Amino acid sequence: MLGYRGRYAMAVLSGVVFFAEYAGDQGALAYSLIYNISYLGPECLICVVVTLIPGMARLPELLRRGSER
């Protein structure tokens, strides 16, 4: 979750700085906040759900074992 917060903050910042011309009549900050949460929010939610699947915590260990063979 912390990684997504940082990614969201940087995406909003870059949207305000570099893509403000696409905001039209809206403010660049409001446009960037809404645009970036529209795809980062669902992506974060999907990652959290996948992480909560039983057995997913063991996946890195299983992958390491498989690469040692």
PDB file of N, H, CA, C and O in Angstrom:
ATOM      1  N   MET A   1       0.824  -1.192   0.000  1.00  0.00           N
ATOM      2  CA  MET A   1       0.000   0.000   0.000  1.00  0.00           C
ATOM      3  C   MET A   1       0.870   1.258   0.000  1.00  0.00           C
ATOM      4  O   MET A   1       0.547   2.236  -0.673  1.00  0.00           O
ATOM      5  N   LEU A   2       1.957   1.233   0.743  1.00  0.00           N
ATOM      6  H   LEU A   2       2.220   0.438   1.290  1.00  0.00           H
ATOM      7  CA  LEU A   2       2.827   2.400   0.804  1.00  0.00           C
ATOM      8  C   LEU A   2       3.423   2.700  -0.568  1.00  0.00           C
ATOM      9  O   LEU A   2       3.557   3.862  -0.950  1.00  0.00           O
ATOM     10  N   GLY A   3       3.775   1.670  -1.294  1.00  0.00           N
ATOM     11  H   GLY A   3       3.667   0.725  -0.984  1.00  0.00           H
ATOM     12  CA  GLY A   3       4.316   1.845  -2.639  1.00  0.00           C
ATOM     13  C   GLY A   3       3.316   2.498  -3.577  1.00  0.00           C
ATOM     14  O   GLY A   3       3.681   3.356  -4.382  1.00  0.00           O
ATOM     15  N   TYR A   4       2.055   2.096  -3.477  1.00  0.00           N
ATOM     16  H   TYR A   4       1.758   1.399  -2.824  1.00  0.00           H
ATOM     17  CA  TYR A   4       1.028   2.695  -4.326  1.00  0.00           C
ATOM     18  C   TYR A   4       0.769   4.143  -3.942  1.00  0.00           C
ATOM     19  O   TYR A   4       0.480   4.969  -4.808  1.00  0.00           O
ATOM     20  N   ARG A   5       0.865   4.457  -2.679  1.00  0.00           N
ATOM     21  H   ARG A   5       1.099   3.787  -1.975  1.00  0.00           H
ATOM     22  CA  ARG A   5       0.691   5.861  -2.267  1.00  0.00           C
ATOM     23  C   ARG A   5       1.793   6.731  -2.860  1.00  0.00           C
ATOM     24  O   ARG A   5       1.534   7.829  -3.352  1.00  0.00           O
ATOM     25  N   GLY A   6       3.014   6.234  -2.809  1.00  0.00           N
ATOM     26  H   GLY A   6       3.224   5.342  -2.410  1.00  0.00           H
ATOM     27  CA  GLY A   6       4.124   6.970  -3.399  1.00  0.00           C
ATOM     28  C   GLY A   6       3.991   7.089  -4.909  1.00  0.00           C
ATOM     29  O   GLY A   6       4.244   8.146  -5.486  1.00  0.00           O
ATOM     30  N   ARG A   7       3.592   5.999  -5.535  1.00  0.00           N
ATOM     31  H   ARG A   7       3.386   5.141  -5.065  1.00  0.00           H
ATOM     32  CA  ARG A   7       3.401   6.023  -6.985  1.00  0.00           C
ATOM     33  C   ARG A   7       2.295   6.994  -7.373  1.00  0.00           C
ATOM     34  O   ARG A   7       2.420   7.724  -8.356  1.00  0.00           O
ATOM     35  N   TYR A   8       1.210   7.002  -6.599  1.00  0.00           N
ATOM     36  H   TYR A   8       1.108   6.409  -5.801  1.00  0.00           H
ATOM     37  CA  TYR A   8       0.099   7.918  -6.860  1.00  0.00           C
ATOM     38  C   TYR A   8       0.553   9.372  -6.702  1.00  0.00           C
ATOM     39  O   TYR A   8       0.235  10.225  -7.531  1.00  0.00           O
ATOM     40  N   ALA A   9       1.288   9.638  -5.644  1.00  0.00           N
ATOM     41  H   ALA A   9       1.547   8.945  -4.971  1.00  0.00           H
ATOM     42  CA  ALA A   9       1.764  11.011  -5.407  1.00  0.00           C
ATOM     43  C   ALA A   9       2.653  11.477  -6.555  1.00  0.00           C
ATOM     44  O   ALA A   9       2.516  12.610  -7.018  1.00  0.00           O
ATOM     45  N   MET A  10       3.553  10.629  -7.017  1.00  0.00           N
ATOM     46  H   MET A  10       3.664   9.709  -6.641  1.00  0.00           H
ATOM     47  CA  MET A  10       4.447  11.017  -8.112  1.00  0.00           C
ATOM     48  C   MET A  10       3.693  11.140  -9.438  1.00  0.00           C
ATOM     49  O   MET A  10       4.016  12.002 -10.255  1.00  0.00           O
ATOM     50  N   ALA A  11       2.704  10.293  -9.653  1.00  0.00           N
ATOM     51  H   ALA A  11       2.442   9.593  -8.989  1.00  0.00           H
ATOM     52  CA  ALA A  11       1.903  10.389 -10.874  1.00  0.00           C
ATOM     53  C   ALA A  11       1.097  11.683 -10.890  1.00  0.00           C
ATOM     54  O   ALA A  11       0.980  12.336 -11.927  1.00  0.00           O
ATOM     55  N   VAL A  12       0.545  12.049  -9.741  1.00  0.00           N
ATOM     56  H   VAL A  12       0.641  11.518  -8.899  1.00  0.00           H
ATOM     57  CA  VAL A  12      -0.203  13.309  -9.650  1.00  0.00           C
ATOM     58  C   VAL A  12       0.728  14.492  -9.885  1.00  0.00           C
ATOM     59  O   VAL A  12       0.392  15.420 -10.620  1.00  0.00           O
ATOM     60  N   LEU A  13       1.885  14.454  -9.265  1.00  0.00           N
ATOM     61  H   LEU A  13       2.158  13.699  -8.668  1.00  0.00           H
ATOM     62  CA  LEU A  13       2.852  15.536  -9.435  1.00  0.00           C
ATOM     63  C   LEU A  13       3.275  15.681 -10.896  1.00  0.00           C
ATOM     64  O   LEU A  13       3.312  16.793 -11.424  1.00  0.00           O
ATOM     65  N   SER A  14       3.590  14.577 -11.543  1.00  0.00           N
ATOM     66  H   SER A  14       3.560  13.674 -11.115  1.00  0.00           H
ATOM     67  CA  SER A  14       3.982  14.662 -12.950  1.00  0.00           C
ATOM     68  C   SER A  14       2.819  15.106 -13.826  1.00  0.00           C
ATOM     69  O   SER A  14       3.025  15.793 -14.826  1.00  0.00           O
ATOM     70  N   GLY A  15       1.610  14.724 -13.463  1.00  0.00           N
ATOM     71  H   GLY A  15       1.443  14.166 -12.650  1.00  0.00           H
ATOM     72  CA  GLY A  15       0.439  15.182 -14.210  1.00  0.00           C
ATOM     73  C   GLY A  15       0.261  16.681 -14.120  1.00  0.00           C
ATOM     74  O   GLY A  15      -0.087  17.330 -15.107  1.00  0.00           O
ATOM     75  N   VAL A  16       0.496  17.234 -12.946  1.00  0.00           N
ATOM     76  H   VAL A  16       0.778  16.706 -12.144  1.00  0.00           H
ATOM     77  CA  VAL A  16       0.366  18.682 -12.757  1.00  0.00           C
ATOM     78  C   VAL A  16       1.478  19.413 -13.503  1.00  0.00           C
ATOM     79  O   VAL A  16       1.227  20.438 -14.138  1.00  0.00           O
ATOM     80  N   VAL A  17       2.685  18.905 -13.433  1.00  0.00           N
ATOM     81  H   VAL A  17       2.888  18.073 -12.917  1.00  0.00           H
ATOM     82  CA  VAL A  17       3.832  19.586 -14.026  1.00  0.00           C
ATOM     83  C   VAL A  17       3.870  19.429 -15.545  1.00  0.00           C
ATOM     84  O   VAL A  17       4.054  20.413 -16.261  1.00  0.00           O
ATOM     85  N   PHE A  18       3.700  18.207 -16.044  1.00  0.00           N
ATOM     86  H   PHE A  18       3.551  17.407 -15.462  1.00  0.00           H
ATOM     87  CA  PHE A  18       3.935  17.945 -17.455  1.00  0.00           C
ATOM     88  C   PHE A  18       2.670  17.862 -18.310  1.00  0.00           C
ATOM     89  O   PHE A  18       2.737  18.105 -19.515  1.00  0.00           O
ATOM     90  N   PHE A  19       1.532  17.530 -17.727  1.00  0.00           N
ATOM     91  H   PHE A  19       1.478  17.332 -16.749  1.00  0.00           H
ATOM     92  CA  PHE A  19       0.335  17.300 -18.530  1.00  0.00           C
ATOM     93  C   PHE A  19      -0.802  18.263 -18.203  1.00  0.00           C
ATOM     94  O   PHE A  19      -1.963  17.946 -18.461  1.00  0.00           O
ATOM     95  N   ALA A  20      -0.500  19.414 -17.649  1.00  0.00           N
ATOM     96  H   ALA A  20       0.444  19.672 -17.439  1.00  0.00           H
ATOM     97  CA  ALA A  20      -1.526  20.384 -17.266  1.00  0.00           C
ATOM     98  C   ALA A  20      -2.305  20.904 -18.466  1.00  0.00           C
ATOM     99  O   ALA A  20      -3.463  21.296 -18.323  1.00  0.00           O
ATOM    100  N   GLU A  21      -1.702  20.914 -19.629  1.00  0.00           N
ATOM    101  H   GLU A  21      -0.761  20.596 -19.746  1.00  0.00           H
ATOM    102  CA  GLU A  21      -2.374  21.428 -20.822  1.00  0.00           C
ATOM    103  C   GLU A  21      -3.572  20.586 -21.226  1.00  0.00           C
ATOM    104  O   GLU A  21      -4.455  21.075 -21.931  1.00  0.00           O
ATOM    105  N   TYR A  22      -3.622  19.337 -20.799  1.00  0.00           N
ATOM    106  H   TYR A  22      -2.904  18.940 -20.226  1.00  0.00           H
ATOM    107  CA  TYR A  22      -4.732  18.452 -21.145  1.00  0.00           C
ATOM    108  C   TYR A  22      -5.908  18.568 -20.184  1.00  0.00           C
ATOM    109  O   TYR A  22      -6.949  17.951 -20.410  1.00  0.00           O
ATOM    110  N   ALA A  23      -5.763  19.337 -19.130  1.00  0.00           N
ATOM    111  H   ALA A  23      -4.917  19.839 -18.946  1.00  0.00           H
ATOM    112  CA  ALA A  23      -6.808  19.455 -18.113  1.00  0.00           C
ATOM    113  C   ALA A  23      -7.997  20.267 -18.592  1.00  0.00           C
ATOM    114  O   ALA A  23      -9.088  20.143 -18.035  1.00  0.00           O
ATOM    115  N   GLY A  24      -7.815  21.086 -19.598  1.00  0.00           N
ATOM    116  H   GLY A  24      -6.929  21.187 -20.051  1.00  0.00           H
ATOM    117  CA  GLY A  24      -8.914  21.898 -20.105  1.00  0.00           C
ATOM    118  C   GLY A  24      -9.331  22.941 -19.084  1.00  0.00           C
ATOM    119  O   GLY A  24      -8.485  23.636 -18.520  1.00  0.00           O
ATOM    120  N   ASP A  25     -10.645  23.056 -18.843  1.00  0.00           N
ATOM    121  H   ASP A  25     -11.332  22.492 -19.301  1.00  0.00           H
ATOM    122  CA  ASP A  25     -11.172  24.057 -17.912  1.00  0.00           C
ATOM    123  C   ASP A  25     -10.990  23.664 -16.458  1.00  0.00           C
ATOM    124  O   ASP A  25     -11.045  24.516 -15.572  1.00  0.00           O
ATOM    125  N   GLN A  26     -10.773  22.371 -16.204  1.00  0.00           N
ATOM    126  H   GLN A  26     -10.728  21.679 -16.924  1.00  0.00           H
ATOM    127  CA  GLN A  26     -10.535  21.910 -14.842  1.00  0.00           C
ATOM    128  C   GLN A  26      -9.165  22.396 -14.391  1.00  0.00           C
ATOM    129  O   GLN A  26      -8.320  22.757 -15.212  1.00  0.00           O
ATOM    130  N   GLY A  27      -8.960  22.402 -13.119  1.00  0.00           N
ATOM    131  H   GLY A  27      -9.646  22.109 -12.452  1.00  0.00           H
ATOM    132  CA  GLY A  27      -7.623  22.674 -12.626  1.00  0.00           C
ATOM    133  C   GLY A  27      -6.737  21.470 -12.892  1.00  0.00           C
ATOM    134  O   GLY A  27      -7.213  20.335 -12.906  1.00  0.00           O
ATOM    135  N   ALA A  28      -5.462  21.711 -13.101  1.00  0.00           N
ATOM    136  H   ALA A  28      -5.076  22.633 -13.089  1.00  0.00           H
ATOM    137  CA  ALA A  28      -4.540  20.621 -13.400  1.00  0.00           C
ATOM    138  C   ALA A  28      -4.439  19.632 -12.242  1.00  0.00           C
ATOM    139  O   ALA A  28      -4.320  18.427 -12.466  1.00  0.00           O
ATOM    140  N   LEU A  29      -4.487  20.128 -11.014  1.00  0.00           N
ATOM    141  H   LEU A  29      -4.584  21.106 -10.832  1.00  0.00           H
ATOM    142  CA  LEU A  29      -4.395  19.239  -9.848  1.00  0.00           C
ATOM    143  C   LEU A  29      -5.610  18.324  -9.755  1.00  0.00           C
ATOM    144  O   LEU A  29      -5.462  17.116  -9.570  1.00  0.00           O
ATOM    145  N   ALA A  30      -6.802  18.885  -9.882  1.00  0.00           N
ATOM    146  H   ALA A  30      -6.922  19.866 -10.032  1.00  0.00           H
ATOM    147  CA  ALA A  30      -8.024  18.069  -9.800  1.00  0.00           C
ATOM    148  C   ALA A  30      -8.053  17.027 -10.915  1.00  0.00           C
ATOM    149  O   ALA A  30      -8.402  15.870 -10.682  1.00  0.00           O
ATOM    150  N   TYR A  31      -7.687  17.442 -12.119  1.00  0.00           N
ATOM    151  H   TYR A  31      -7.404  18.382 -12.308  1.00  0.00           H
ATOM    152  CA  TYR A  31      -7.664  16.520 -13.256  1.00  0.00           C
ATOM    153  C   TYR A  31      -6.685  15.376 -13.004  1.00  0.00           C
ATOM    154  O   TYR A  31      -7.006  14.212 -13.244  1.00  0.00           O
ATOM    155  N   SER A  32      -5.498  15.712 -12.523  1.00  0.00           N
ATOM    156  H   SER A  32      -5.237  16.657 -12.328  1.00  0.00           H
ATOM    157  CA  SER A  32      -4.474  14.702 -12.280  1.00  0.00           C
ATOM    158  C   SER A  32      -4.879  13.754 -11.155  1.00  0.00           C
ATOM    159  O   SER A  32      -4.654  12.548 -11.253  1.00  0.00           O
ATOM    160  N   LEU A  33      -5.474  14.285 -10.089  1.00  0.00           N
ATOM    161  H   LEU A  33      -5.657  15.265 -10.009  1.00  0.00           H
ATOM    162  CA  LEU A  33      -5.935  13.438  -8.983  1.00  0.00           C
ATOM    163  C   LEU A  33      -6.958  12.413  -9.466  1.00  0.00           C
ATOM    164  O   LEU A  33      -6.858  11.228  -9.149  1.00  0.00           O
ATOM    165  N   ILE A  34      -7.937  12.877 -10.232  1.00  0.00           N
ATOM    166  H   ILE A  34      -8.018  13.840 -10.489  1.00  0.00           H
ATOM    167  CA  ILE A  34      -9.014  11.997 -10.696  1.00  0.00           C
ATOM    168  C   ILE A  34      -8.496  11.002 -11.728  1.00  0.00           C
ATOM    169  O   ILE A  34      -8.811   9.814 -11.659  1.00  0.00           O
ATOM    170  N   TYR A  35      -7.710  11.476 -12.673  1.00  0.00           N
ATOM    171  H   TYR A  35      -7.454  12.441 -12.729  1.00  0.00           H
ATOM    172  CA  TYR A  35      -7.205  10.594 -13.726  1.00  0.00           C
ATOM    173  C   TYR A  35      -6.353   9.473 -13.144  1.00  0.00           C
ATOM    174  O   TYR A  35      -6.527   8.310 -13.509  1.00  0.00           O
ATOM    175  N   ASN A  36      -5.449   9.806 -12.257  1.00  0.00           N
ATOM    176  H   ASN A  36      -5.308  10.751 -11.961  1.00  0.00           H
ATOM    177  CA  ASN A  36      -4.527   8.798 -11.737  1.00  0.00           C
ATOM    178  C   ASN A  36      -5.197   7.812 -10.786  1.00  0.00           C
ATOM    179  O   ASN A  36      -4.825   6.638 -10.761  1.00  0.00           O
ATOM    180  N   ILE A  37      -6.178   8.263 -10.002  1.00  0.00           N
ATOM    181  H   ILE A  37      -6.480   9.216 -10.022  1.00  0.00           H
ATOM    182  CA  ILE A  37      -6.857   7.321  -9.105  1.00  0.00           C
ATOM    183  C   ILE A  37      -7.751   6.372  -9.911  1.00  0.00           C
ATOM    184  O   ILE A  37      -8.080   5.279  -9.448  1.00  0.00           O
ATOM    185  N   SER A  38      -8.142   6.799 -11.122  1.00  0.00           N
ATOM    186  H   SER A  38      -7.875   7.687 -11.498  1.00  0.00           H
ATOM    187  CA  SER A  38      -9.022   5.958 -11.931  1.00  0.00           C
ATOM    188  C   SER A  38      -8.352   4.661 -12.374  1.00  0.00           C
ATOM    189  O   SER A  38      -9.041   3.672 -12.623  1.00  0.00           O
ATOM    190  N   TYR A  39      -7.029   4.645 -12.477  1.00  0.00           N
ATOM    191  H   TYR A  39      -6.469   5.449 -12.275  1.00  0.00           H
ATOM    192  CA  TYR A  39      -6.375   3.390 -12.842  1.00  0.00           C
ATOM    193  C   TYR A  39      -5.503   2.829 -11.727  1.00  0.00           C
ATOM    194  O   TYR A  39      -5.335   1.613 -11.634  1.00  0.00           O
ATOM    195  N   LEU A  40      -4.946   3.687 -10.882  1.00  0.00           N
ATOM    196  H   LEU A  40      -5.083   4.675 -10.957  1.00  0.00           H
ATOM    197  CA  LEU A  40      -4.114   3.177  -9.795  1.00  0.00           C
ATOM    198  C   LEU A  40      -4.955   2.573  -8.662  1.00  0.00           C
ATOM    199  O   LEU A  40      -4.519   1.626  -8.006  1.00  0.00           O
ATOM    200  N   GLY A  41      -6.139   3.106  -8.433  1.00  0.00           N
ATOM    201  H   GLY A  41      -6.493   3.875  -8.966  1.00  0.00           H
ATOM    202  CA  GLY A  41      -7.020   2.566  -7.394  1.00  0.00           C
ATOM    203  C   GLY A  41      -7.395   1.111  -7.653  1.00  0.00           C
ATOM    204  O   GLY A  41      -7.176   0.256  -6.795  1.00  0.00           O
ATOM    205  N   PRO A  42      -7.969   0.814  -8.847  1.00  0.00           N
ATOM    206  CA  PRO A  42      -8.299  -0.590  -9.142  1.00  0.00           C
ATOM    207  C   PRO A  42      -7.075  -1.502  -9.169  1.00  0.00           C
ATOM    208  O   PRO A  42      -7.146  -2.651  -8.732  1.00  0.00           O
ATOM    209  N   GLU A  43      -5.954  -0.994  -9.680  1.00  0.00           N
ATOM    210  H   GLU A  43      -5.897  -0.060 -10.035  1.00  0.00           H
ATOM    211  CA  GLU A  43      -4.739  -1.812  -9.715  1.00  0.00           C
ATOM    212  C   GLU A  43      -4.275  -2.175  -8.305  1.00  0.00           C
ATOM    213  O   GLU A  43      -3.887  -3.315  -8.052  1.00  0.00           O
ATOM    214  N   CYS A  44      -4.313  -1.216  -7.399  1.00  0.00           N
ATOM    215  H   CYS A  44      -4.628  -0.290  -7.605  1.00  0.00           H
ATOM    216  CA  CYS A  44      -3.938  -1.471  -6.012  1.00  0.00           C
ATOM    217  C   CYS A  44      -4.892  -2.468  -5.363  1.00  0.00           C
ATOM    218  O   CYS A  44      -4.465  -3.373  -4.646  1.00  0.00           O
ATOM    219  N   LEU A  45      -6.172  -2.298  -5.618  1.00  0.00           N
ATOM    220  H   LEU A  45      -6.519  -1.563  -6.201  1.00  0.00           H
ATOM    221  CA  LEU A  45      -7.176  -3.202  -5.060  1.00  0.00           C
ATOM    222  C   LEU A  45      -6.964  -4.634  -5.553  1.00  0.00           C
ATOM    223  O   LEU A  45      -7.057  -5.577  -4.767  1.00  0.00           O
ATOM    224  N   ILE A  46      -6.684  -4.803  -6.833  1.00  0.00           N
ATOM    225  H   ILE A  46      -6.608  -4.037  -7.472  1.00  0.00           H
ATOM    226  CA  ILE A  46      -6.424  -6.135  -7.383  1.00  0.00           C
ATOM    227  C   ILE A  46      -5.199  -6.757  -6.727  1.00  0.00           C
ATOM    228  O   ILE A  46      -5.214  -7.936  -6.375  1.00  0.00           O
ATOM    229  N   CYS A  47      -4.148  -5.978  -6.561  1.00  0.00           N
ATOM    230  H   CYS A  47      -4.135  -5.020  -6.846  1.00  0.00           H
ATOM    231  CA  CYS A  47      -2.927  -6.499  -5.933  1.00  0.00           C
ATOM    232  C   CYS A  47      -3.168  -6.912  -4.484  1.00  0.00           C
ATOM    233  O   CYS A  47      -2.637  -7.925  -4.028  1.00  0.00           O
ATOM    234  N   VAL A  48      -3.961  -6.138  -3.765  1.00  0.00           N
ATOM    235  H   VAL A  48      -4.393  -5.316  -4.135  1.00  0.00           H
ATOM    236  CA  VAL A  48      -4.274  -6.485  -2.377  1.00  0.00           C
ATOM    237  C   VAL A  48      -5.077  -7.777  -2.326  1.00  0.00           C
ATOM    238  O   VAL A  48      -4.813  -8.639  -1.488  1.00  0.00           O
ATOM    239  N   VAL A  49      -6.050  -7.919  -3.212  1.00  0.00           N
ATOM    240  H   VAL A  49      -6.265  -7.219  -3.894  1.00  0.00           H
ATOM    241  CA  VAL A  49      -6.877  -9.132  -3.237  1.00  0.00           C
ATOM    242  C   VAL A  49      -6.024 -10.355  -3.569  1.00  0.00           C
ATOM    243  O   VAL A  49      -6.172 -11.402  -2.940  1.00  0.00           O
ATOM    244  N   VAL A  50      -5.139 -10.228  -4.550  1.00  0.00           N
ATOM    245  H   VAL A  50      -5.019  -9.378  -5.062  1.00  0.00           H
ATOM    246  CA  VAL A  50      -4.275 -11.353  -4.912  1.00  0.00           C
ATOM    247  C   VAL A  50      -3.363 -11.721  -3.749  1.00  0.00           C
ATOM    248  O   VAL A  50      -3.116 -12.900  -3.495  1.00  0.00           O
ATOM    249  N   THR A  51      -2.872 -10.724  -3.053  1.00  0.00           N
ATOM    250  H   THR A  51      -3.073  -9.767  -3.259  1.00  0.00           H
ATOM    251  CA  THR A  51      -1.999 -10.972  -1.908  1.00  0.00           C
ATOM    252  C   THR A  51      -2.719 -11.716  -0.791  1.00  0.00           C
ATOM    253  O   THR A  51      -2.097 -12.489  -0.063  1.00  0.00           O
ATOM    254  N   LEU A  52      -4.019 -11.493  -0.649  1.00  0.00           N
ATOM    255  H   LEU A  52      -4.524 -10.865  -1.241  1.00  0.00           H
ATOM    256  CA  LEU A  52      -4.790 -12.133   0.412  1.00  0.00           C
ATOM    257  C   LEU A  52      -5.200 -13.568   0.089  1.00  0.00           C
ATOM    258  O   LEU A  52      -5.750 -14.251   0.953  1.00  0.00           O
ATOM    259  N   ILE A  53      -4.948 -14.038  -1.120  1.00  0.00           N
ATOM    260  H   ILE A  53      -4.500 -13.483  -1.821  1.00  0.00           H
ATOM    261  CA  ILE A  53      -5.275 -15.420  -1.485  1.00  0.00           C
ATOM    262  C   ILE A  53      -4.403 -16.354  -0.649  1.00  0.00           C
ATOM    263  O   ILE A  53      -3.186 -16.175  -0.588  1.00  0.00           O
ATOM    264  N   PRO A  54      -5.011 -17.343  -0.010  1.00  0.00           N
ATOM    265  CA  PRO A  54      -4.218 -18.258   0.817  1.00  0.00           C
ATOM    266  C   PRO A  54      -3.098 -18.912   0.009  1.00  0.00           C
ATOM    267  O   PRO A  54      -3.305 -19.359  -1.119  1.00  0.00           O
ATOM    268  N   GLY A  55      -1.924 -18.956   0.603  1.00  0.00           N
ATOM    269  H   GLY A  55      -1.756 -18.593   1.519  1.00  0.00           H
ATOM    270  CA  GLY A  55      -0.782 -19.581  -0.037  1.00  0.00           C
ATOM    271  C   GLY A  55       0.091 -18.627  -0.828  1.00  0.00           C
ATOM    272  O   GLY A  55       1.199 -19.000  -1.214  1.00  0.00           O
ATOM    273  N   MET A  56      -0.367 -17.409  -1.085  1.00  0.00           N
ATOM    274  H   MET A  56      -1.267 -17.106  -0.772  1.00  0.00           H
ATOM    275  CA  MET A  56       0.430 -16.469  -1.864  1.00  0.00           C
ATOM    276  C   MET A  56       1.667 -16.004  -1.108  1.00  0.00           C
ATOM    277  O   MET A  56       2.645 -15.585  -1.727  1.00  0.00           O
ATOM    278  N   ALA A  57       1.641 -16.071   0.200  1.00  0.00           N
ATOM    279  H   ALA A  57       0.846 -16.412   0.703  1.00  0.00           H
ATOM    280  CA  ALA A  57       2.809 -15.653   0.992  1.00  0.00           C
ATOM    281  C   ALA A  57       3.979 -16.609   0.771  1.00  0.00           C
ATOM    282  O   ALA A  57       5.136 -16.217   0.924  1.00  0.00           O
ATOM    283  N   ARG A  58       3.688 -17.851   0.416  1.00  0.00           N
ATOM    284  H   ARG A  58       2.748 -18.170   0.292  1.00  0.00           H
ATOM    285  CA  ARG A  58       4.741 -18.848   0.180  1.00  0.00           C
ATOM    286  C   ARG A  58       5.306 -18.790  -1.227  1.00  0.00           C
ATOM    287  O   ARG A  58       6.326 -19.424  -1.496  1.00  0.00           O
ATOM    288  N   LEU A  59       4.688 -18.059  -2.123  1.00  0.00           N
ATOM    289  H   LEU A  59       3.860 -17.544  -1.905  1.00  0.00           H
ATOM    290  CA  LEU A  59       5.085 -18.060  -3.526  1.00  0.00           C
ATOM    291  C   LEU A  59       6.547 -17.659  -3.749  1.00  0.00           C
ATOM    292  O   LEU A  59       7.233 -18.350  -4.502  1.00  0.00           O
ATOM    293  N   PRO A  60       7.065 -16.588  -3.143  1.00  0.00           N
ATOM    294  CA  PRO A  60       8.485 -16.264  -3.363  1.00  0.00           C
ATOM    295  C   PRO A  60       9.429 -17.402  -2.969  1.00  0.00           C
ATOM    296  O   PRO A  60      10.418 -17.663  -3.654  1.00  0.00           O
ATOM    297  N   GLU A  61       9.114 -18.076  -1.860  1.00  0.00           N
ATOM    298  H   GLU A  61       8.311 -17.864  -1.303  1.00  0.00           H
ATOM    299  CA  GLU A  61       9.947 -19.194  -1.415  1.00  0.00           C
ATOM    300  C   GLU A  61       9.898 -20.347  -2.418  1.00  0.00           C
ATOM    301  O   GLU A  61      10.928 -20.945  -2.725  1.00  0.00           O
ATOM    302  N   LEU A  62       8.724 -20.654  -2.920  1.00  0.00           N
ATOM    303  H   LEU A  62       7.887 -20.168  -2.671  1.00  0.00           H
ATOM    304  CA  LEU A  62       8.584 -21.722  -3.905  1.00  0.00           C
ATOM    305  C   LEU A  62       9.313 -21.385  -5.199  1.00  0.00           C
ATOM    306  O   LEU A  62       9.911 -22.263  -5.820  1.00  0.00           O
ATOM    307  N   LEU A  63       9.268 -20.136  -5.604  1.00  0.00           N
ATOM    308  H   LEU A  63       8.782 -19.423  -5.100  1.00  0.00           H
ATOM    309  CA  LEU A  63       9.972 -19.726  -6.815  1.00  0.00           C
ATOM    310  C   LEU A  63      11.482 -19.809  -6.645  1.00  0.00           C
ATOM    311  O   LEU A  63      12.199 -20.185  -7.572  1.00  0.00           O
ATOM    312  N   ARG A  64      11.962 -19.456  -5.453  1.00  0.00           N
ATOM    313  H   ARG A  64      11.380 -19.150  -4.700  1.00  0.00           H
ATOM    314  CA  ARG A  64      13.402 -19.560  -5.188  1.00  0.00           C
ATOM    315  C   ARG A  64      13.858 -21.010  -5.238  1.00  0.00           C
ATOM    316  O   ARG A  64      14.900 -21.322  -5.814  1.00  0.00           O
ATOM    317  N   ARG A  65      13.079 -21.887  -4.636  1.00  0.00           N
ATOM    318  H   ARG A  65      12.232 -21.634  -4.167  1.00  0.00           H
ATOM    319  CA  ARG A  65      13.422 -23.313  -4.648  1.00  0.00           C
ATOM    320  C   ARG A  65      13.438 -23.858  -6.061  1.00  0.00           C
ATOM    321  O   ARG A  65      14.309 -24.651  -6.417  1.00  0.00           O
ATOM    322  N   GLY A  66      12.481 -23.438  -6.863  1.00  0.00           N
ATOM    323  H   GLY A  66      11.773 -22.793  -6.574  1.00  0.00           H
ATOM    324  CA  GLY A  66      12.404 -23.911  -8.236  1.00  0.00           C
ATOM    325  C   GLY A  66      13.570 -23.444  -9.085  1.00  0.00           C
ATOM    326  O   GLY A  66      13.995 -24.164  -9.989  1.00  0.00           O
ATOM    327  N   SER A  67      14.095 -22.266  -8.820  1.00  0.00           N
ATOM    328  H   SER A  67      13.750 -21.681  -8.085  1.00  0.00           H
ATOM    329  CA  SER A  67      15.218 -21.761  -9.612  1.00  0.00           C
ATOM    330  C   SER A  67      16.545 -22.382  -9.198  1.00  0.00           C
ATOM    331  O   SER A  67      17.518 -22.305  -9.949  1.00  0.00           O
ATOM    332  N   GLU A  68      16.605 -22.999  -8.009  1.00  0.00           N
ATOM    333  H   GLU A  68      15.815 -23.061  -7.399  1.00  0.00           H
ATOM    334  CA  GLU A  68      17.836 -23.626  -7.528  1.00  0.00           C
ATOM    335  C   GLU A  68      18.059 -24.994  -8.152  1.00  0.00           C
ATOM    336  O   GLU A  68      19.170 -25.524  -8.117  1.00  0.00           O
ATOM    337  N   ARG A  69      17.031 -25.551  -8.709  1.00  0.00           N
ATOM    338  H   ARG A  69      16.129 -25.121  -8.738  1.00  0.00           H
ATOM    339  CA  ARG A  69      17.138 -26.906  -9.271  1.00  0.00           C
ATOM    340  C   ARG A  69      17.910 -26.909 -10.546  1.00  0.00           C
ATOM    341  O   ARG A  69      18.096 -27.964 -11.153  1.00  0.00           O
TER     342      ARG A  69
END
